[in-house]
Amino acid sequence: MVLIREGFQQASGSIVSMNTIRKEAHLHGFHGRAASHKPLITKVQPRCSVNVMQAHQVDCRSVETDSLE
């Protein structure tokens, strides 16, 4: 934000407050949010996802055999 303010002041020759810069940035869709953190992966989660995938494969196979009959 400081770089934006300094650049604007050099280009226009007028003084701009940081609040004005923030308000204009917000109006143009730039919101002051930090990126979300990566999820914590425990040792149980990979096993659970394997179980879910195996169950899904069994369900898909049963649907395929039903449609072939």
N, CA, C and O atoms as a Tinker XYZ file with bonds, in Angstrom:
   276  protein
     1  N      0.821000   -1.191000    0.000000    73     2
     2  CA     0.000000    0.000000    0.000000    64     1     3
     3  C      0.867000    1.257000    0.000000    63     2     4     5
     4  O      0.533000    2.254000   -0.641000    81     3
     5  N      1.970000    1.197000    0.719000    73     3     6
     6  CA     2.835000    2.366000    0.791000    64     5     7
     7  C      3.414000    2.675000   -0.586000    63     6     8     9
     8  O      3.526000    3.837000   -0.978000    81     7
     9  N      3.778000    1.625000   -1.310000    73     7    10
    10  CA     4.333000    1.834000   -2.650000    64     9    11
    11  C      3.300000    2.447000   -3.590000    63    10    12    13
    12  O      3.636000    3.284000   -4.428000    81    11
    13  N      2.070000    2.037000   -3.452000    73    11    14
    14  CA     0.996000    2.592000   -4.272000    64    13    15
    15  C      0.820000    4.070000   -3.952000    63    14    16    17
    16  O      0.694000    4.903000   -4.850000    81    15
    17  N      0.813000    4.384000   -2.656000    73    15    18
    18  CA     0.644000    5.780000   -2.242000    64    17    19
    19  C      1.791000    6.651000   -2.748000    63    18    20    21
    20  O      1.571000    7.747000   -3.265000    81    19
    21  N      3.022000    6.150000   -2.594000    73    19    22
    22  CA     4.174000    6.925000   -3.050000    64    21    23
    23  C      4.156000    7.117000   -4.566000    63    22    24    25
    24  O      4.468000    8.198000   -5.066000    81    23
    25  N      3.791000    6.064000   -5.288000    73    23    26
    26  CA     3.704000    6.183000   -6.738000    64    25    27
    27  C      2.657000    7.189000   -7.176000    63    26    28    29
    28  O      2.876000    7.958000   -8.112000    81    27
    29  N      1.522000    7.183000   -6.500000    73    27    30
    30  CA     0.459000    8.135000   -6.834000    64    29    31
    31  C      0.885000    9.563000   -6.519000    63    30    32    33
    32  O      0.608000   10.485000   -7.286000    81    31
    33  N      1.563000    9.741000   -5.378000    73    31    34
    34  CA     2.002000   11.073000   -5.000000    64    33    35
    35  C      3.039000   11.619000   -5.980000    63    34    36    37
    36  O      3.039000   12.811000   -6.287000    81    35
    37  N      3.917000   10.752000   -6.466000    73    35    38
    38  CA     4.909000   11.200000   -7.438000    64    37    39
    39  C      4.251000   11.541000   -8.772000    63    38    40    41
    40  O      4.633000   12.515000   -9.421000    81    39
    41  N      3.278000   10.754000   -9.179000    73    39    42
    42  CA     2.637000   10.977000  -10.472000    64    41    43
    43  C      1.723000   12.200000  -10.462000    63    42    44    45
    44  O      1.693000   12.962000  -11.429000    81    43
    45  N      0.979000   12.390000   -9.371000    73    43    46
    46  CA     0.001000   13.479000   -9.354000    64    45    47
    47  C      0.484000   14.718000   -8.632000    63    46    48    49
    48  O     -0.017000   15.814000   -8.882000    81    47
    49  N      1.439000   14.565000   -7.749000    73    47    50
    50  CA     1.926000   15.722000   -6.996000    64    49    51
    51  C      1.053000   16.090000   -5.816000    63    50    52    53
    52  O      1.311000   17.103000   -5.165000    81    51
    53  N      0.017000   15.296000   -5.510000    73    51    54
    54  CA    -0.849000   15.584000   -4.369000    64    53    55
    55  C     -0.678000   14.503000   -3.298000    63    54    56    57
    56  O     -0.247000   13.386000   -3.585000    81    55
    57  N     -1.018000   14.854000   -2.081000    73    55    58
    58  CA    -0.871000   13.935000   -0.941000    64    57    59
    59  C     -2.163000   13.123000   -0.803000    63    58    60    61
    60  O     -3.262000   13.675000   -0.850000    81    59
    61  N     -2.014000   11.819000   -0.633000    73    59    62
    62  CA    -3.157000   10.914000   -0.508000    64    61    63
    63  C     -3.004000   10.134000    0.786000    63    62    64    65
    64  O     -1.911000    9.660000    1.099000    81    63
    65  N     -4.088000    9.994000    1.544000    73    63    66
    66  CA    -4.012000    9.240000    2.791000    64    65    67
    67  C     -4.116000    7.740000    2.508000    63    66    68    69
    68  O     -4.627000    7.324000    1.468000    81    67
    69  N     -3.623000    6.940000    3.453000    73    67    70
    70  CA    -3.678000    5.483000    3.314000    64    69    71
    71  C     -5.121000    4.994000    3.329000    63    70    72    73
    72  O     -5.445000    4.005000    2.670000    81    71
    73  N     -5.993000    5.676000    4.074000    73    71    74
    74  CA    -7.401000    5.273000    4.103000    64    73    75
    75  C     -8.037000    5.401000    2.720000    63    74    76    77
    76  O     -8.850000    4.565000    2.328000    81    75
    77  N     -7.669000    6.437000    1.992000    73    75    78
    78  CA    -8.201000    6.614000    0.645000    64    77    79
    79  C     -7.737000    5.484000   -0.266000    63    78    80    81
    80  O     -8.515000    4.959000   -1.063000    81    79
    81  N     -6.476000    5.116000   -0.144000    73    79    82
    82  CA    -5.934000    4.017000   -0.953000    64    81    83
    83  C     -6.669000    2.719000   -0.621000    63    82    84    85
    84  O     -7.038000    1.968000   -1.523000    81    83
    85  N     -6.881000    2.455000    0.657000    73    83    86
    86  CA    -7.577000    1.227000    1.079000    64    85    87
    87  C     -9.021000    1.202000    0.566000    63    86    88    89
    88  O     -9.493000    0.177000    0.073000    81    87
    89  N     -9.708000    2.323000    0.686000    73    87    90
    90  CA   -11.102000    2.389000    0.235000    64    89    91
    91  C    -11.210000    2.168000   -1.265000    63    90    92    93
    92  O    -12.085000    1.435000   -1.725000    81    91
    93  N    -10.334000    2.790000   -2.021000    73    91    94
    94  CA   -10.357000    2.615000   -3.478000    64    93    95
    95  C    -10.001000    1.185000   -3.870000    63    94    96    97
    96  O    -10.605000    0.616000   -4.779000    81    95
    97  N     -9.023000    0.608000   -3.184000    73    95    98
    98  CA    -8.657000   -0.782000   -3.473000    64    97    99
    99  C     -9.830000   -1.705000   -3.178000    63    98   100   101
   100  O    -10.084000   -2.649000   -3.926000    81    99
   101  N    -10.546000   -1.437000   -2.089000    73    99   102
   102  CA   -11.708000   -2.251000   -1.734000    64   101   103
   103  C    -12.807000   -2.124000   -2.794000    63   102   104   105
   104  O    -13.456000   -3.111000   -3.144000    81   103
   105  N    -13.008000   -0.929000   -3.293000    73   103   106
   106  CA   -14.020000   -0.725000   -4.323000    64   105   107
   107  C    -13.684000   -1.463000   -5.616000    63   106   108   109
   108  O    -14.577000   -1.853000   -6.369000    81   107
   109  N    -12.386000   -1.650000   -5.866000    73   107   110
   110  CA   -11.954000   -2.342000   -7.083000    64   109   111
   111  C    -11.766000   -3.841000   -6.879000    63   110   112   113
   112  O    -11.252000   -4.528000   -7.760000    81   111
   113  N    -12.186000   -4.354000   -5.709000    73   111   114
   114  CA   -12.182000   -5.795000   -5.491000    64   113   115
   115  C    -10.975000   -6.343000   -4.769000    63   114   116   117
   116  O    -10.837000   -7.561000   -4.653000    81   115
   117  N    -10.096000   -5.490000   -4.278000    73   115   118
   118  CA    -8.939000   -5.962000   -3.526000    64   117   119
   119  C     -9.271000   -5.897000   -2.042000    63   118   120   121
   120  O     -9.355000   -4.814000   -1.462000    81   119
   121  N     -9.458000   -7.062000   -1.433000    73   119   122
   122  CA    -9.832000   -7.134000   -0.028000    64   121   123
   123  C     -8.627000   -7.602000    0.771000    63   122   124   125
   124  O     -7.875000   -8.467000    0.323000    81   123
   125  N     -8.450000   -7.042000    1.931000    73   123   126
   126  CA    -7.285000   -7.344000    2.755000    64   125   127
   127  C     -7.416000   -8.648000    3.510000    63   126   128   129
   128  O     -7.580000   -8.653000    4.730000    81   127
   129  N     -7.345000   -9.743000    2.794000    73   127   130
   130  CA    -7.445000  -11.052000    3.431000    64   129   131
   131  C     -6.164000  -11.828000    3.195000    63   130   132   133
   132  O     -5.550000  -11.741000    2.132000    81   131
   133  N     -5.782000  -12.575000    4.189000    73   131   134
   134  CA    -4.603000  -13.429000    4.047000    64   133   135
   135  C     -5.027000  -14.751000    3.411000    63   134   136   137
   136  O     -6.192000  -15.143000    3.483000    81   135
   137  N     -4.084000  -15.419000    2.799000    73   135   138
   138  CA    -4.366000  -16.718000    2.204000    64   137   139
   139  C     -4.694000  -17.725000    3.298000    63   138   140   141
   140  O     -4.188000  -17.624000    4.416000    81   139
   141  N     -5.537000  -18.688000    2.974000    73   139   142
   142  CA    -5.901000  -19.694000    3.956000    64   141   143
   143  C     -4.743000  -20.650000    4.186000    63   142   144   145
   144  O     -3.910000  -20.867000    3.305000    81   143
   145  N     -4.705000  -21.207000    5.362000    73   143   146
   146  CA    -3.642000  -22.144000    5.715000    64   145   147
   147  C     -3.917000  -23.505000    5.096000    63   146   148   149
   148  O     -5.061000  -23.868000    4.826000    81   147
   149  N     -2.852000  -24.238000    4.881000    73   147   150
   150  CA    -3.022000  -25.600000    4.384000    64   149   151
   151  C     -3.652000  -26.450000    5.484000    63   150   152   153
   152  O     -3.397000  -26.213000    6.665000    81   151
   153  N     -4.463000  -27.428000    5.118000    73   151   154
   154  CA    -5.103000  -28.248000    6.140000    64   153   155
   155  C     -4.089000  -29.160000    6.832000    63   154   156   157
   156  O     -3.097000  -29.579000    6.236000    81   155
   157  N     -4.356000  -29.449000    8.071000    73   155   158
   158  CA    -3.508000  -30.363000    8.827000    64   157   159
   159  C     -3.831000  -31.790000    8.400000    63   158   160   161
   160  O     -4.981000  -32.221000    8.478000    81   159
   161  N     -2.826000  -32.512000    7.956000    73   159   162
   162  CA    -3.025000  -33.892000    7.514000    64   161   163
   163  C     -2.522000  -34.814000    8.617000    63   162   164   165
   164  O     -1.353000  -34.761000    8.999000    81   163
   165  N     -3.402000  -35.646000    9.117000    73   163   166
   166  CA    -3.010000  -36.598000   10.149000    64   165   167
   167  C     -2.767000  -37.961000    9.515000    63   166   168   169
   168  O     -3.002000  -38.151000    8.322000    81   167
   169  N     -2.302000  -38.892000   10.307000    73   167   170
   170  CA    -2.018000  -40.227000    9.785000    64   169   171
   171  C     -3.296000  -41.006000    9.479000    63   170   172   173
   172  O     -3.269000  -41.957000    8.697000    81   171
   173  N     -4.403000  -40.613000   10.082000    73   171   174
   174  CA    -5.665000  -41.324000    9.888000    64   173   175
   175  C     -6.303000  -40.958000    8.546000    63   174   176   177
   176  O     -6.945000  -41.804000    7.924000    81   175
   177  N     -6.139000  -39.727000    8.094000    73   175   178
   178  CA    -6.830000  -39.264000    6.906000    64   177   179
   179  C     -6.485000  -40.034000    5.634000    63   178   180   181
   180  O     -7.398000  -40.349000    4.871000    81   179
   181  N     -5.208000  -40.359000    5.359000    73   179   182
   182  CA    -4.945000  -41.143000    4.146000    64   181   183
   183  C     -5.629000  -42.507000    4.155000    63   182   184   185
   184  O     -6.101000  -42.977000    3.120000    81   183
   185  N     -5.681000  -43.141000    5.325000    73   183   186
   186  CA    -6.364000  -44.440000    5.413000    64   185   187
   187  C     -7.856000  -44.285000    5.158000    63   186   188   189
   188  O     -8.469000  -45.121000    4.495000    81   187
   189  N     -8.432000  -43.219000    5.683000    73   187   190
   190  CA    -9.866000  -42.985000    5.476000    64   189   191
   191  C    -10.153000  -42.719000    3.997000    63   190   192   193
   192  O    -11.144000  -43.211000    3.457000    81   191
   193  N     -9.297000  -41.951000    3.350000    73   191   194
   194  CA    -9.553000  -41.656000    1.943000    64   193   195
   195  C     -9.411000  -42.908000    1.088000    63   194   196   197
   196  O    -10.125000  -43.056000    0.097000    81   195
   197  N     -8.505000  -43.812000    1.450000    73   195   198
   198  CA    -8.372000  -45.077000    0.719000    64   197   199
   199  C     -9.637000  -45.902000    0.895000    63   198   200   201
   200  O    -10.128000  -46.494000   -0.066000    81   199
   201  N    -10.170000  -45.947000    2.109000    73   199   202
   202  CA   -11.403000  -46.691000    2.362000    64   201   203
   203  C    -12.573000  -46.111000    1.563000    63   202   204   205
   204  O    -13.398000  -46.858000    1.037000    81   203
   205  N    -12.644000  -44.795000    1.474000    73   203   206
   206  CA   -13.716000  -44.154000    0.713000    64   205   207
   207  C    -13.575000  -44.478000   -0.769000    63   206   208   209
   208  O    -14.566000  -44.768000   -1.439000    81   207
   209  N    -12.341000  -44.429000   -1.285000    73   207   210
   210  CA   -12.130000  -44.738000   -2.700000    64   209   211
   211  C    -12.476000  -46.195000   -3.005000    63   210   212   213
   212  O    -13.077000  -46.488000   -4.039000    81   211
   213  N    -12.101000  -47.101000   -2.115000    73   211   214
   214  CA   -12.422000  -48.514000   -2.336000    64   213   215
   215  C    -13.926000  -48.735000   -2.314000    63   214   216   217
   216  O    -14.449000  -49.495000   -3.129000    81   215
   217  N    -14.623000  -48.087000   -1.402000    73   215   218
   218  CA   -16.082000  -48.226000   -1.343000    64   217   219
   219  C    -16.724000  -47.647000   -2.597000    63   218   220   221
   220  O    -17.708000  -48.190000   -3.100000    81   219
   221  N    -16.174000  -46.554000   -3.099000    73   219   222
   222  CA   -16.707000  -45.946000   -4.317000    64   221   223
   223  C    -16.489000  -46.861000   -5.519000    63   222   224   225
   224  O    -17.355000  -46.957000   -6.388000    81   223
   225  N    -15.350000  -47.527000   -5.575000    73   223   226
   226  CA   -15.086000  -48.452000   -6.675000    64   225   227
   227  C    -16.073000  -49.611000   -6.654000    63   226   228   229
   228  O    -16.556000  -50.041000   -7.702000    81   227
   229  N    -16.368000  -50.108000   -5.476000    73   227   230
   230  CA   -17.329000  -51.204000   -5.354000    64   229   231
   231  C    -18.700000  -50.734000   -5.818000    63   230   232   233
   232  O    -19.393000  -51.470000   -6.521000    81   231
   233  N    -19.106000  -49.524000   -5.441000    73   231   234
   234  CA   -20.398000  -48.981000   -5.858000    64   233   235
   235  C    -20.452000  -48.810000   -7.371000    63   234   236   237
   236  O    -21.471000  -49.108000   -7.995000    81   235
   237  N    -19.361000  -48.330000   -7.963000    73   235   238
   238  CA   -19.330000  -48.131000   -9.417000    64   237   239
   239  C    -19.393000  -49.457000  -10.158000    63   238   240   241
   240  O    -20.046000  -49.565000  -11.196000    81   239
   241  N    -18.724000  -50.449000   -9.633000    73   239   242
   242  CA   -18.754000  -51.764000  -10.284000    64   241   243
   243  C    -20.152000  -52.367000  -10.247000    63   242   244   245
   244  O    -20.597000  -52.987000  -11.213000    81   243
   245  N    -20.838000  -52.181000   -9.128000    73   243   246
   246  CA   -22.191000  -52.736000   -9.035000    64   245   247
   247  C    -23.140000  -52.010000   -9.991000    63   246   248   249
   248  O    -24.058000  -52.628000  -10.530000    81   247
   249  N    -22.933000  -50.715000  -10.207000    73   247   250
   250  CA   -23.775000  -49.966000  -11.137000    64   249   251
   251  C    -23.494000  -50.413000  -12.558000    63   250   252   253
   252  O    -24.422000  -50.526000  -13.359000    81   251
   253  N    -22.221000  -50.675000  -12.896000    73   251   254
   254  CA   -21.863000  -51.132000  -14.229000    64   253   255
   255  C    -22.457000  -52.502000  -14.519000    63   254   256   257
   256  O    -22.964000  -52.730000  -15.618000    81   255
   257  N    -22.405000  -53.417000  -13.562000    73   255   258
   258  CA   -22.953000  -54.756000  -13.807000    64   257   259
   259  C    -24.467000  -54.708000  -13.894000    63   258   260   261
   260  O    -25.062000  -55.481000  -14.645000    81   259
   261  N    -25.110000  -53.810000  -13.139000    73   259   262
   262  CA   -26.558000  -53.662000  -13.228000    64   261   263
   263  C    -26.976000  -53.123000  -14.588000    63   262   264   265
   264  O    -27.999000  -53.542000  -15.130000    81   263
   265  N    -26.209000  -52.210000  -15.140000    73   263   266
   266  CA   -26.577000  -51.620000  -16.421000    64   265   267
   267  C    -26.317000  -52.577000  -17.578000    63   266   268   269
   268  O    -26.951000  -52.456000  -18.626000    81   267
   269  N    -25.389000  -53.533000  -17.410000    73   267   270
   270  CA   -25.097000  -54.493000  -18.464000    64   269   271
   271  C    -26.154000  -55.607000  -18.541000    63   270   272   273
   272  O    -26.323000  -56.237000  -19.585000    81   271
   273  N    -26.835000  -55.833000  -17.470000    73   271   274
   274  CA   -27.807000  -56.934000  -17.434000    64   273   275
   275  C    -29.103000  -56.579000  -18.091000    63   274   276
   276  O    -30.016000  -57.402000  -18.139000    81   275
